[in-house]
C-alpha cells in the first residue's frame, strides 16, 4: 500500500461508499470512485488507481447482485452468456489500457452519453417492462452478445458510464424496466470488473490492502443503494439514471476543457 495519511484513506473509503450506493442504483459509480481516488492520491500513477478501483468495484457489484437477487428477478439465462463474453473482452480492454493511451475516448463517450440522455428524456415510456415486439429470440441473443463484447472491452479500457450503457442496452434489447435492468446489468458489470481486475493484478498493478479496505465500504454502499432502489422502484431509478448520466456528461466535459 502506498505511503498515505489516514485522512487520504478516509477520503478514499468515503468515495468508495458513495460510488457503491450510486452504482447499485443506476450505474455510474466510476464517476465518483475513480476521480475521488485521483483527488486523494494525486501523485499515484493512473494505472495503479485503475486497478485499485476495479478491486473495490468488483466486491461492491457482487454485493449488489446478492442484494438484488433476493428481491428482484434477475434474467440469469440471458445475462450469463453476455457476462462470459464481456469477461474476456474486458481483459482485452485492460491489456490495451496498459499499453495504449485512452484519452481519445473521452470526447466519444461524452457524445454517446448526451445521446443516451436525450433519448431517455424524450422516450417517456422507456423501461415500461415490455418485450420488444417483432424482435426474435435469436436477434436478442446476438445483440446481447455484441453488447458484451463492446461494453466489456470499453470497461476494461476506459470505464466511465459502463453501468449506464448496460442498463439502457438491456431495456432496449430485452424490454426490461429500470429496476430489472439495473439488477441484471450488475451480472455483466461484475464480469467486466473481475476480468479487468485480474489483468491489472497479473500485470503487477494495484494497491491490494487499500483496494480491500475500499471494497468493504463499496459493499456497504451497495447494500444501502439496493434497498433504496427496491423501495422506490423503477420510476425512481429512471430519474436517478437521468441525474447520474447528466453528472457524468458534465464531468467529462469539464475534464476535457480543463
Secondary structure as GFF3:
##gff-version 3
##sequence-region A 1 258
A	DSSP	alpha_helix	6	26	.	.	.	ID=ss1
A	DSSP	alpha_helix	30	40	.	.	.	ID=ss2
A	DSSP	alpha_helix	46	69	.	.	.	ID=ss3
A	DSSP	alpha_helix	76	97	.	.	.	ID=ss4
A	DSSP	alpha_helix	105	122	.	.	.	ID=ss5
A	DSSP	alpha_helix	137	157	.	.	.	ID=ss6
A	DSSP	alpha_helix	162	174	.	.	.	ID=ss7
A	DSSP	alpha_helix	178	202	.	.	.	ID=ss8
A	DSSP	alpha_helix	208	232	.	.	.	ID=ss9
A	DSSP	alpha_helix	234	257	.	.	.	ID=ss10
###
